[in-house]
């Protein structure tokens, strides 16, 4: 269930980043997929290595948000023309 929440957070982060950033990026689909990958990876890492409870925890959700946005920012910096 927690993974579904991370996927939702990544989707929302990717969607909002795609809409609010002035750059065109690669499009809504790619931005949301990158957001989902970043959220799931960071949420998994935080849950397994930082917090040990099995329920929805603050560290996992915060890491999912930060991971999604960070991966999107890195992707835009590396793969878009400046």
PDB file of N, CA, C and O in Angstrom:
ATOM      1  N   UNK A   1       0.820  -1.194   0.000  1.00  0.00           N
ATOM      2  CA  UNK A   1       0.000   0.000   0.000  1.00  0.00           C
ATOM      3  C   UNK A   1       0.868   1.264   0.000  1.00  0.00           C
ATOM      4  O   UNK A   1       0.525   2.277  -0.609  1.00  0.00           O
ATOM      5  N   UNK A   2       1.988   1.171   0.694  1.00  0.00           N
ATOM      6  CA  UNK A   2       2.873   2.320   0.778  1.00  0.00           C
ATOM      7  C   UNK A   2       3.467   2.671  -0.579  1.00  0.00           C
ATOM      8  O   UNK A   2       3.657   3.846  -0.890  1.00  0.00           O
ATOM      9  N   UNK A   3       3.760   1.664  -1.382  1.00  0.00           N
ATOM     10  CA  UNK A   3       4.323   1.908  -2.710  1.00  0.00           C
ATOM     11  C   UNK A   3       3.316   2.659  -3.578  1.00  0.00           C
ATOM     12  O   UNK A   3       3.707   3.524  -4.362  1.00  0.00           O
ATOM     13  N   UNK A   4       2.046   2.348  -3.454  1.00  0.00           N
ATOM     14  CA  UNK A   4       1.013   3.075  -4.211  1.00  0.00           C
ATOM     15  C   UNK A   4       0.976   4.551  -3.821  1.00  0.00           C
ATOM     16  O   UNK A   4       0.761   5.421  -4.665  1.00  0.00           O
ATOM     17  N   UNK A   5       1.186   4.818  -2.548  1.00  0.00           N
ATOM     18  CA  UNK A   5       1.234   6.209  -2.094  1.00  0.00           C
ATOM     19  C   UNK A   5       2.446   6.929  -2.669  1.00  0.00           C
ATOM     20  O   UNK A   5       2.347   8.093  -3.059  1.00  0.00           O
ATOM     21  N   UNK A   6       3.594   6.246  -2.725  1.00  0.00           N
ATOM     22  CA  UNK A   6       4.788   6.848  -3.331  1.00  0.00           C
ATOM     23  C   UNK A   6       4.563   7.114  -4.816  1.00  0.00           C
ATOM     24  O   UNK A   6       4.979   8.153  -5.330  1.00  0.00           O
ATOM     25  N   UNK A   7       3.913   6.190  -5.500  1.00  0.00           N
ATOM     26  CA  UNK A   7       3.627   6.379  -6.929  1.00  0.00           C
ATOM     27  C   UNK A   7       2.727   7.586  -7.126  1.00  0.00           C
ATOM     28  O   UNK A   7       2.942   8.380  -8.042  1.00  0.00           O
ATOM     29  N   UNK A   8       1.730   7.728  -6.281  1.00  0.00           N
ATOM     30  CA  UNK A   8       0.840   8.887  -6.376  1.00  0.00           C
ATOM     31  C   UNK A   8       1.602  10.183  -6.126  1.00  0.00           C
ATOM     32  O   UNK A   8       1.418  11.164  -6.848  1.00  0.00           O
ATOM     33  N   UNK A   9       2.454  10.191  -5.110  1.00  0.00           N
ATOM     34  CA  UNK A   9       3.258  11.382  -4.811  1.00  0.00           C
ATOM     35  C   UNK A   9       4.174  11.715  -5.983  1.00  0.00           C
ATOM     36  O   UNK A   9       4.314  12.883  -6.345  1.00  0.00           O
ATOM     37  N   UNK A  10       4.790  10.714  -6.571  1.00  0.00           N
ATOM     38  CA  UNK A  10       5.655  10.944  -7.730  1.00  0.00           C
ATOM     39  C   UNK A  10       4.885  11.463  -8.929  1.00  0.00           C
ATOM     40  O   UNK A  10       5.369  12.339  -9.645  1.00  0.00           O
ATOM     41  N   UNK A  11       3.689  10.933  -9.157  1.00  0.00           N
ATOM     42  CA  UNK A  11       2.860  11.402 -10.262  1.00  0.00           C
ATOM     43  C   UNK A  11       2.487  12.867 -10.071  1.00  0.00           C
ATOM     44  O   UNK A  11       2.606  13.668 -10.997  1.00  0.00           O
ATOM     45  N   UNK A  12       2.041  13.210  -8.880  1.00  0.00           N
ATOM     46  CA  UNK A  12       1.658  14.601  -8.599  1.00  0.00           C
ATOM     47  C   UNK A  12       2.873  15.520  -8.709  1.00  0.00           C
ATOM     48  O   UNK A  12       2.770  16.607  -9.277  1.00  0.00           O
ATOM     49  N   UNK A  13       4.009  15.104  -8.179  1.00  0.00           N
ATOM     50  CA  UNK A  13       5.226  15.924  -8.273  1.00  0.00           C
ATOM     51  C   UNK A  13       5.639  16.137  -9.722  1.00  0.00           C
ATOM     52  O   UNK A  13       5.983  17.253 -10.112  1.00  0.00           O
ATOM     53  N   UNK A  14       5.607  15.086 -10.514  1.00  0.00           N
ATOM     54  CA  UNK A  14       5.950  15.209 -11.928  1.00  0.00           C
ATOM     55  C   UNK A  14       4.978  16.087 -12.682  1.00  0.00           C
ATOM     56  O   UNK A  14       5.381  16.889 -13.524  1.00  0.00           O
ATOM     57  N   UNK A  15       3.699  15.940 -12.386  1.00  0.00           N
ATOM     58  CA  UNK A  15       2.679  16.749 -13.045  1.00  0.00           C
ATOM     59  C   UNK A  15       2.854  18.227 -12.705  1.00  0.00           C
ATOM     60  O   UNK A  15       2.848  19.081 -13.592  1.00  0.00           O
ATOM     61  N   UNK A  16       3.007  18.519 -11.425  1.00  0.00           N
ATOM     62  CA  UNK A  16       3.163  19.920 -11.010  1.00  0.00           C
ATOM     63  C   UNK A  16       4.448  20.532 -11.543  1.00  0.00           C
ATOM     64  O   UNK A  16       4.458  21.691 -11.960  1.00  0.00           O
ATOM     65  N   UNK A  17       5.520  19.773 -11.534  1.00  0.00           N
ATOM     66  CA  UNK A  17       6.776  20.276 -12.079  1.00  0.00           C
ATOM     67  C   UNK A  17       6.644  20.541 -13.568  1.00  0.00           C
ATOM     68  O   UNK A  17       7.161  21.540 -14.068  1.00  0.00           O
ATOM     69  N   UNK A  18       5.966  19.668 -14.273  1.00  0.00           N
ATOM     70  CA  UNK A  18       5.765  19.856 -15.706  1.00  0.00           C
ATOM     71  C   UNK A  18       4.948  21.102 -15.997  1.00  0.00           C
ATOM     72  O   UNK A  18       5.188  21.778 -16.998  1.00  0.00           O
ATOM     73  N   UNK A  19       3.996  21.412 -15.145  1.00  0.00           N
ATOM     74  CA  UNK A  19       3.114  22.558 -15.364  1.00  0.00           C
ATOM     75  C   UNK A  19       3.713  23.888 -14.931  1.00  0.00           C
ATOM     76  O   UNK A  19       3.462  24.911 -15.567  1.00  0.00           O
ATOM     77  N   UNK A  20       4.505  23.890 -13.856  1.00  0.00           N
ATOM     78  CA  UNK A  20       4.962  25.150 -13.282  1.00  0.00           C
ATOM     79  C   UNK A  20       6.347  25.596 -13.718  1.00  0.00           C
ATOM     80  O   UNK A  20       6.726  26.743 -13.478  1.00  0.00           O
ATOM     81  N   UNK A  21       7.097  24.732 -14.342  1.00  0.00           N
ATOM     82  CA  UNK A  21       8.428  25.106 -14.801  1.00  0.00           C
ATOM     83  C   UNK A  21       8.291  25.707 -16.197  1.00  0.00           C
ATOM     84  O   UNK A  21       7.549  25.184 -17.029  1.00  0.00           O
ATOM     85  N   UNK A  22       8.988  26.779 -16.448  1.00  0.00           N
ATOM     86  CA  UNK A  22       8.875  27.463 -17.735  1.00  0.00           C
ATOM     87  C   UNK A  22       9.498  26.681 -18.880  1.00  0.00           C
ATOM     88  O   UNK A  22       9.149  26.903 -20.039  1.00  0.00           O
ATOM     89  N   UNK A  23      10.406  25.775 -18.577  1.00  0.00           N
ATOM     90  CA  UNK A  23      11.024  24.976 -19.628  1.00  0.00           C
ATOM     91  C   UNK A  23      10.019  23.971 -20.156  1.00  0.00           C
ATOM     92  O   UNK A  23       9.087  23.586 -19.449  1.00  0.00           O
ATOM     93  N   UNK A  24      10.206  23.548 -21.389  1.00  0.00           N
ATOM     94  CA  UNK A  24       9.265  22.601 -21.968  1.00  0.00           C
ATOM     95  C   UNK A  24       9.524  21.182 -21.515  1.00  0.00           C
ATOM     96  O   UNK A  24       8.580  20.395 -21.446  1.00  0.00           O
ATOM     97  N   UNK A  25      10.750  20.814 -21.204  1.00  0.00           N
ATOM     98  CA  UNK A  25      11.065  19.468 -20.768  1.00  0.00           C
ATOM     99  C   UNK A  25      10.777  18.458 -21.868  1.00  0.00           C
ATOM    100  O   UNK A  25      10.801  18.806 -23.049  1.00  0.00           O
ATOM    101  N   UNK A  26      10.512  17.252 -21.506  1.00  0.00           N
ATOM    102  CA  UNK A  26      10.222  16.200 -22.472  1.00  0.00           C
ATOM    103  C   UNK A  26       8.738  15.909 -22.560  1.00  0.00           C
ATOM    104  O   UNK A  26       8.330  15.028 -23.317  1.00  0.00           O
ATOM    105  N   UNK A  27       7.935  16.615 -21.817  1.00  0.00           N
ATOM    106  CA  UNK A  27       6.498  16.401 -21.870  1.00  0.00           C
ATOM    107  C   UNK A  27       5.959  15.866 -20.556  1.00  0.00           C
ATOM    108  O   UNK A  27       6.705  15.473 -19.659  1.00  0.00           O
ATOM    109  N   UNK A  28       4.661  15.864 -20.477  1.00  0.00           N
ATOM    110  CA  UNK A  28       3.986  15.477 -19.249  1.00  0.00           C
ATOM    111  C   UNK A  28       4.239  14.011 -18.896  1.00  0.00           C
ATOM    112  O   UNK A  28       4.463  13.694 -17.728  1.00  0.00           O
ATOM    113  N   UNK A  29       4.208  13.120 -19.871  1.00  0.00           N
ATOM    114  CA  UNK A  29       4.389  11.696 -19.596  1.00  0.00           C
ATOM    115  C   UNK A  29       5.774  11.408 -19.022  1.00  0.00           C
ATOM    116  O   UNK A  29       5.895  10.714 -18.013  1.00  0.00           O
ATOM    117  N   UNK A  30       6.796  11.928 -19.647  1.00  0.00           N
ATOM    118  CA  UNK A  30       8.167  11.681 -19.176  1.00  0.00           C
ATOM    119  C   UNK A  30       8.377  12.322 -17.807  1.00  0.00           C
ATOM    120  O   UNK A  30       9.004  11.721 -16.935  1.00  0.00           O
ATOM    121  N   UNK A  31       7.865  13.525 -17.610  1.00  0.00           N
ATOM    122  CA  UNK A  31       8.026  14.186 -16.321  1.00  0.00           C
ATOM    123  C   UNK A  31       7.340  13.413 -15.200  1.00  0.00           C
ATOM    124  O   UNK A  31       7.894  13.291 -14.108  1.00  0.00           O
ATOM    125  N   UNK A  32       6.152  12.893 -15.453  1.00  0.00           N
ATOM    126  CA  UNK A  32       5.478  12.121 -14.409  1.00  0.00           C
ATOM    127  C   UNK A  32       6.174  10.795 -14.156  1.00  0.00           C
ATOM    128  O   UNK A  32       6.239  10.348 -13.011  1.00  0.00           O
ATOM    129  N   UNK A  33       6.693  10.158 -15.192  1.00  0.00           N
ATOM    130  CA  UNK A  33       7.413   8.895 -14.993  1.00  0.00           C
ATOM    131  C   UNK A  33       8.699   9.108 -14.190  1.00  0.00           C
ATOM    132  O   UNK A  33       9.035   8.300 -13.324  1.00  0.00           O
ATOM    133  N   UNK A  34       9.408  10.183 -14.477  1.00  0.00           N
ATOM    134  CA  UNK A  34      10.619  10.499 -13.709  1.00  0.00           C
ATOM    135  C   UNK A  34      10.258  10.808 -12.265  1.00  0.00           C
ATOM    136  O   UNK A  34      10.966  10.391 -11.348  1.00  0.00           O
ATOM    137  N   UNK A  35       9.174  11.528 -12.053  1.00  0.00           N
ATOM    138  CA  UNK A  35       8.708  11.814 -10.699  1.00  0.00           C
ATOM    139  C   UNK A  35       8.369  10.547  -9.933  1.00  0.00           C
ATOM    140  O   UNK A  35       8.700  10.420  -8.754  1.00  0.00           O
ATOM    141  N   UNK A  36       7.708   9.607 -10.606  1.00  0.00           N
ATOM    142  CA  UNK A  36       7.348   8.344  -9.961  1.00  0.00           C
ATOM    143  C   UNK A  36       8.593   7.543  -9.595  1.00  0.00           C
ATOM    144  O   UNK A  36       8.684   7.008  -8.491  1.00  0.00           O
ATOM    145  N   UNK A  37       9.547   7.459 -10.511  1.00  0.00           N
ATOM    146  CA  UNK A  37      10.785   6.714 -10.232  1.00  0.00           C
ATOM    147  C   UNK A  37      11.532   7.344  -9.056  1.00  0.00           C
ATOM    148  O   UNK A  37      12.002   6.635  -8.166  1.00  0.00           O
ATOM    149  N   UNK A  38      11.639   8.653  -9.051  1.00  0.00           N
ATOM    150  CA  UNK A  38      12.330   9.332  -7.953  1.00  0.00           C
ATOM    151  C   UNK A  38      11.636   9.138  -6.616  1.00  0.00           C
ATOM    152  O   UNK A  38      12.294   8.939  -5.595  1.00  0.00           O
ATOM    153  N   UNK A  39      10.310   9.195  -6.619  1.00  0.00           N
ATOM    154  CA  UNK A  39       9.553   9.044  -5.377  1.00  0.00           C
ATOM    155  C   UNK A  39       9.653   7.626  -4.833  1.00  0.00           C
ATOM    156  O   UNK A  39       9.845   7.434  -3.633  1.00  0.00           O
ATOM    157  N   UNK A  40       9.526   6.643  -5.695  1.00  0.00           N
ATOM    158  CA  UNK A  40       9.589   5.253  -5.239  1.00  0.00           C
ATOM    159  C   UNK A  40      10.990   4.925  -4.731  1.00  0.00           C
ATOM    160  O   UNK A  40      11.135   4.288  -3.688  1.00  0.00           O
ATOM    161  N   UNK A  41      12.016   5.350  -5.451  1.00  0.00           N
ATOM    162  CA  UNK A  41      13.389   5.056  -5.032  1.00  0.00           C
ATOM    163  C   UNK A  41      13.706   5.720  -3.689  1.00  0.00           C
ATOM    164  O   UNK A  41      14.232   5.068  -2.787  1.00  0.00           O
ATOM    165  N   UNK A  42      13.397   6.989  -3.554  1.00  0.00           N
ATOM    166  CA  UNK A  42      13.706   7.699  -2.308  1.00  0.00           C
ATOM    167  C   UNK A  42      12.836   7.202  -1.156  1.00  0.00           C
ATOM    168  O   UNK A  42      13.320   7.068  -0.032  1.00  0.00           O
ATOM    169  N   UNK A  43      11.579   6.931  -1.416  1.00  0.00           N
ATOM    170  CA  UNK A  43      10.704   6.401  -0.370  1.00  0.00           C
ATOM    171  C   UNK A  43      11.158   5.044   0.119  1.00  0.00           C
ATOM    172  O   UNK A  43      11.131   4.774   1.320  1.00  0.00           O
ATOM    173  N   UNK A  44      11.576   4.186  -0.799  1.00  0.00           N
ATOM    174  CA  UNK A  44      12.079   2.867  -0.420  1.00  0.00           C
ATOM    175  C   UNK A  44      13.350   2.984   0.406  1.00  0.00           C
ATOM    176  O   UNK A  44      13.497   2.317   1.431  1.00  0.00           O
ATOM    177  N   UNK A  45      14.266   3.832  -0.043  1.00  0.00           N
ATOM    178  CA  UNK A  45      15.517   4.011   0.695  1.00  0.00           C
ATOM    179  C   UNK A  45      15.259   4.540   2.100  1.00  0.00           C
ATOM    180  O   UNK A  45      15.839   4.051   3.069  1.00  0.00           O
ATOM    181  N   UNK A  46      14.392   5.537   2.209  1.00  0.00           N
ATOM    182  CA  UNK A  46      14.125   6.114   3.528  1.00  0.00           C
ATOM    183  C   UNK A  46      13.425   5.118   4.442  1.00  0.00           C
ATOM    184  O   UNK A  46      13.733   5.047   5.632  1.00  0.00           O
ATOM    185  N   UNK A  47      12.501   4.361   3.906  1.00  0.00           N
ATOM    186  CA  UNK A  47      11.787   3.400   4.738  1.00  0.00           C
ATOM    187  C   UNK A  47      12.694   2.268   5.196  1.00  0.00           C
ATOM    188  O   UNK A  47      12.587   1.819   6.337  1.00  0.00           O
ATOM    189  N   UNK A  48      13.569   1.807   4.343  1.00  0.00           N
ATOM    190  CA  UNK A  48      14.427   0.675   4.696  1.00  0.00           C
ATOM    191  C   UNK A  48      15.660   1.051   5.490  1.00  0.00           C
ATOM    192  O   UNK A  48      16.164   0.236   6.262  1.00  0.00           O
ATOM    193  N   UNK A  49      16.156   2.263   5.320  1.00  0.00           N
ATOM    194  CA  UNK A  49      17.409   2.619   5.972  1.00  0.00           C
ATOM    195  C   UNK A  49      17.290   3.692   7.045  1.00  0.00           C
ATOM    196  O   UNK A  49      18.195   3.838   7.867  1.00  0.00           O
ATOM    197  N   UNK A  50      16.203   4.441   7.056  1.00  0.00           N
ATOM    198  CA  UNK A  50      16.059   5.502   8.055  1.00  0.00           C
ATOM    199  C   UNK A  50      15.013   5.130   9.094  1.00  0.00           C
ATOM    200  O   UNK A  50      15.292   5.160  10.293  1.00  0.00           O
ATOM    201  N   UNK A  51      13.822   4.783   8.652  1.00  0.00           N
ATOM    202  CA  UNK A  51      12.735   4.472   9.570  1.00  0.00           C
ATOM    203  C   UNK A  51      12.412   2.982   9.483  1.00  0.00           C
ATOM    204  O   UNK A  51      12.452   2.403   8.397  1.00  0.00           O
ATOM    205  N   UNK A  52      12.100   2.370  10.597  1.00  0.00           N
ATOM    206  CA  UNK A  52      11.888   0.936  10.583  1.00  0.00           C
ATOM    207  C   UNK A  52      10.435   0.523  10.786  1.00  0.00           C
ATOM    208  O   UNK A  52      10.149  -0.674  10.800  1.00  0.00           O
ATOM    209  N   UNK A  53       9.509   1.464  10.944  1.00  0.00           N
ATOM    210  CA  UNK A  53       8.119   1.045  11.112  1.00  0.00           C
ATOM    211  C   UNK A  53       7.509   0.669   9.767  1.00  0.00           C
ATOM    212  O   UNK A  53       7.990   1.102   8.720  1.00  0.00           O
ATOM    213  N   UNK A  54       6.461  -0.128   9.794  1.00  0.00           N
ATOM    214  CA  UNK A  54       5.897  -0.672   8.560  1.00  0.00           C
ATOM    215  C   UNK A  54       4.748   0.153   8.016  1.00  0.00           C
ATOM    216  O   UNK A  54       4.341  -0.061   6.875  1.00  0.00           O
ATOM    217  N   UNK A  55       4.217   1.072   8.771  1.00  0.00           N
ATOM    218  CA  UNK A  55       3.099   1.884   8.313  1.00  0.00           C
ATOM    219  C   UNK A  55       3.569   3.068   7.488  1.00  0.00           C
ATOM    220  O   UNK A  55       4.750   3.187   7.163  1.00  0.00           O
ATOM    221  N   UNK A  56       2.645   3.925   7.161  1.00  0.00           N
ATOM    222  CA  UNK A  56       2.976   5.150   6.432  1.00  0.00           C
ATOM    223  C   UNK A  56       3.738   6.046   7.401  1.00  0.00           C
ATOM    224  O   UNK A  56       3.218   6.432   8.448  1.00  0.00           O
ATOM    225  N   UNK A  57       4.968   6.368   7.040  1.00  0.00           N
ATOM    226  CA  UNK A  57       5.763   7.189   7.938  1.00  0.00           C
ATOM    227  C   UNK A  57       6.118   8.518   7.282  1.00  0.00           C
ATOM    228  O   UNK A  57       6.101   8.659   6.060  1.00  0.00           O
ATOM    229  N   UNK A  58       6.432   9.461   8.113  1.00  0.00           N
ATOM    230  CA  UNK A  58       6.759  10.808   7.622  1.00  0.00           C
ATOM    231  C   UNK A  58       8.052  10.821   6.837  1.00  0.00           C
ATOM    232  O   UNK A  58       8.166  11.542   5.846  1.00  0.00           O
ATOM    233  N   UNK A  59       9.020  10.042   7.257  1.00  0.00           N
ATOM    234  CA  UNK A  59      10.315  10.038   6.579  1.00  0.00           C
ATOM    235  C   UNK A  59      10.201   9.495   5.157  1.00  0.00           C
ATOM    236  O   UNK A  59      10.793  10.043   4.227  1.00  0.00           O
ATOM    237  N   UNK A  60       9.454   8.440   4.998  1.00  0.00           N
ATOM    238  CA  UNK A  60       9.264   7.864   3.671  1.00  0.00           C
ATOM    239  C   UNK A  60       8.533   8.807   2.730  1.00  0.00           C
ATOM    240  O   UNK A  60       8.894   8.923   1.559  1.00  0.00           O
ATOM    241  N   UNK A  61       7.499   9.487   3.240  1.00  0.00           N
ATOM    242  CA  UNK A  61       6.740  10.414   2.393  1.00  0.00           C
ATOM    243  C   UNK A  61       7.561  11.662   2.066  1.00  0.00           C
ATOM    244  O   UNK A  61       7.550  12.133   0.929  1.00  0.00           O
ATOM    245  N   UNK A  62       8.256  12.185   3.041  1.00  0.00           N
ATOM    246  CA  UNK A  62       9.104  13.351   2.791  1.00  0.00           C
ATOM    247  C   UNK A  62      10.206  12.999   1.798  1.00  0.00           C
ATOM    248  O   UNK A  62      10.513  13.785   0.902  1.00  0.00           O
ATOM    249  N   UNK A  63      10.795  11.832   1.956  1.00  0.00           N
ATOM    250  CA  UNK A  63      11.835  11.399   1.028  1.00  0.00           C
ATOM    251  C   UNK A  63      11.269  11.192  -0.366  1.00  0.00           C
ATOM    252  O   UNK A  63      11.950  11.485  -1.349  1.00  0.00           O
ATOM    253  N   UNK A  64      10.039  10.694  -0.480  1.00  0.00           N
ATOM    254  CA  UNK A  64       9.416  10.498  -1.785  1.00  0.00           C
ATOM    255  C   UNK A  64       9.216  11.828  -2.497  1.00  0.00           C
ATOM    256  O   UNK A  64       9.464  11.930  -3.698  1.00  0.00           O
ATOM    257  N   UNK A  65       8.777  12.833  -1.779  1.00  0.00           N
ATOM    258  CA  UNK A  65       8.588  14.161  -2.382  1.00  0.00           C
ATOM    259  C   UNK A  65       9.921  14.744  -2.810  1.00  0.00           C
ATOM    260  O   UNK A  65      10.066  15.216  -3.938  1.00  0.00           O
ATOM    261  N   UNK A  66      10.894  14.713  -1.912  1.00  0.00           N
ATOM    262  CA  UNK A  66      12.212  15.264  -2.226  1.00  0.00           C
ATOM    263  C   UNK A  66      12.873  14.485  -3.366  1.00  0.00           C
ATOM    264  O   UNK A  66      13.491  15.081  -4.248  1.00  0.00           O
ATOM    265  N   UNK A  67      12.747  13.174  -3.351  1.00  0.00           N
ATOM    266  CA  UNK A  67      13.341  12.351  -4.401  1.00  0.00           C
ATOM    267  C   UNK A  67      12.739  12.618  -5.766  1.00  0.00           C
ATOM    268  O   UNK A  67      13.460  12.675  -6.762  1.00  0.00           O
ATOM    269  N   UNK A  68      11.428  12.782  -5.823  1.00  0.00           N
ATOM    270  CA  UNK A  68      10.763  13.052  -7.102  1.00  0.00           C
ATOM    271  C   UNK A  68      11.195  14.396  -7.664  1.00  0.00           C
ATOM    272  O   UNK A  68      11.538  14.500  -8.842  1.00  0.00           O
ATOM    273  N   UNK A  69      11.179  15.411  -6.837  1.00  0.00           N
ATOM    274  CA  UNK A  69      11.561  16.742  -7.304  1.00  0.00           C
ATOM    275  C   UNK A  69      13.047  16.781  -7.660  1.00  0.00           C
ATOM    276  O   UNK A  69      13.429  17.374  -8.669  1.00  0.00           O
ATOM    277  N   UNK A  70      13.882  16.152  -6.839  1.00  0.00           N
ATOM    278  CA  UNK A  70      15.321  16.158  -7.107  1.00  0.00           C
ATOM    279  C   UNK A  70      15.650  15.461  -8.420  1.00  0.00           C
ATOM    280  O   UNK A  70      16.456  15.967  -9.202  1.00  0.00           O
ATOM    281  N   UNK A  71      15.038  14.306  -8.671  1.00  0.00           N
ATOM    282  CA  UNK A  71      15.310  13.594  -9.911  1.00  0.00           C
ATOM    283  C   UNK A  71      14.820  14.386 -11.122  1.00  0.00           C
ATOM    284  O   UNK A  71      15.466  14.373 -12.170  1.00  0.00           O
ATOM    285  N   UNK A  72      13.694  15.069 -10.989  1.00  0.00           N
ATOM    286  CA  UNK A  72      13.200  15.904 -12.088  1.00  0.00           C
ATOM    287  C   UNK A  72      14.137  17.079 -12.363  1.00  0.00           C
ATOM    288  O   UNK A  72      14.401  17.409 -13.520  1.00  0.00           O
ATOM    289  N   UNK A  73      14.633  17.704 -11.308  1.00  0.00           N
ATOM    290  CA  UNK A  73      15.550  18.836 -11.480  1.00  0.00           C
ATOM    291  C   UNK A  73      16.852  18.356 -12.120  1.00  0.00           C
ATOM    292  O   UNK A  73      17.367  18.996 -13.037  1.00  0.00           O
ATOM    293  N   UNK A  74      17.379  17.242 -11.644  1.00  0.00           N
ATOM    294  CA  UNK A  74      18.614  16.699 -12.224  1.00  0.00           C
ATOM    295  C   UNK A  74      18.402  16.344 -13.689  1.00  0.00           C
ATOM    296  O   UNK A  74      19.244  16.651 -14.533  1.00  0.00           O
ATOM    297  N   UNK A  75      17.300  15.711 -13.987  1.00  0.00           N
ATOM    298  CA  UNK A  75      16.994  15.327 -15.374  1.00  0.00           C
ATOM    299  C   UNK A  75      16.927  16.555 -16.285  1.00  0.00           C
ATOM    300  O   UNK A  75      17.476  16.555 -17.387  1.00  0.00           O
ATOM    301  N   UNK A  76      16.251  17.593 -15.812  1.00  0.00           N
ATOM    302  CA  UNK A  76      16.120  18.807 -16.626  1.00  0.00           C
ATOM    303  C   UNK A  76      17.473  19.501 -16.831  1.00  0.00           C
ATOM    304  O   UNK A  76      17.748  20.027 -17.909  1.00  0.00           O
ATOM    305  N   UNK A  77      18.307  19.499 -15.796  1.00  0.00           N
ATOM    306  CA  UNK A  77      19.626  20.125 -15.912  1.00  0.00           C
ATOM    307  C   UNK A  77      20.535  19.365 -16.877  1.00  0.00           C
ATOM    308  O   UNK A  77      21.295  19.977 -17.627  1.00  0.00           O
ATOM    309  N   UNK A  78      20.460  18.052 -16.860  1.00  0.00           N
ATOM    310  CA  UNK A  78      21.364  17.236 -17.656  1.00  0.00           C
ATOM    311  C   UNK A  78      20.900  17.090 -19.106  1.00  0.00           C
ATOM    312  O   UNK A  78      21.706  17.192 -20.031  1.00  0.00           O
ATOM    313  N   UNK A  79      19.597  16.850 -19.304  1.00  0.00           N
ATOM    314  CA  UNK A  79      19.122  16.470 -20.617  1.00  0.00           C
ATOM    315  C   UNK A  79      18.393  17.546 -21.418  1.00  0.00           C
ATOM    316  O   UNK A  79      17.958  17.266 -22.535  1.00  0.00           O
ATOM    317  N   UNK A  80      18.244  18.743 -20.903  1.00  0.00           N
ATOM    318  CA  UNK A  80      17.630  19.811 -21.682  1.00  0.00           C
ATOM    319  C   UNK A  80      18.692  20.826 -22.068  1.00  0.00           C
ATOM    320  O   UNK A  80      19.647  21.062 -21.328  1.00  0.00           O
ATOM    321  N   UNK A  81      18.515  21.407 -23.210  1.00  0.00           N
ATOM    322  CA  UNK A  81      19.485  22.391 -23.692  1.00  0.00           C
ATOM    323  C   UNK A  81      19.304  23.701 -22.952  1.00  0.00           C
ATOM    324  O   UNK A  81      18.180  24.164 -22.758  1.00  0.00           O
ATOM    325  N   UNK A  82      20.385  24.283 -22.550  1.00  0.00           N
ATOM    326  CA  UNK A  82      20.336  25.549 -21.805  1.00  0.00           C
ATOM    327  C   UNK A  82      20.481  26.715 -22.736  1.00  0.00           C
ATOM    328  O   UNK A  82      20.464  27.864 -22.295  1.00  0.00           O
TER     329      UNK A  82
END
